């Protein structure tokens, strides 16, 4: 599933909302996890771009501080995505705590 992206490639939360309101069970879990992965990957890409191309020292410093935290938040979602392909049918996933 592909979700709507803004001009910078970030996935908007509002793009995922209509899908999640009609889905249930494993389909909901799968799309929710995928949406979180896409959201965090989009954030990471934006911050990495600021680090590479940004010209404002304060914004660059903020991006350098924040990118590792964003990448840390992405890892549990990636693990869940890998686990969901191995999870028995009907088993529900819990989000990272």
GINORDA-V254399 format. One line per field, one symbol per residue. ss: DSSP state (A for helix, B for strand, O for the rest). phi: phi as a letter, one per 40 degrees, with the letter a starting at -180 (. if undefined). burial: I if it has 16 or more other ideal C-beta (glycine too) atoms within 10 Angstrom, else O. Layout:
ss = ???
phi = ???
burial = ???
This chain:
ss = OOOOBOOOOOBOAAAAAAAAAAOOAAAAAAAAAAAAAAAAAAAAAAAAAAAAAOOOAAAAAAAAAAAAAAAAAAAAAAAAAAAAAAOOOOOOOOOOO
phi = .bbcbcccgcccccccdccccbcbgcccdcccccccccccccccccccccccbcbcdcccccccccdcccccccdccccccccccbccdgccbbccc
burial = OOIOOOOOOIIOOOIIOOIOOOOOOIOIIIIIIIIIIIIIIIIIOIIOOIIOOIOOOOOIOOIOOOIOOIOOOIOOIOOIOOOIOOOOOOOOOOOOO
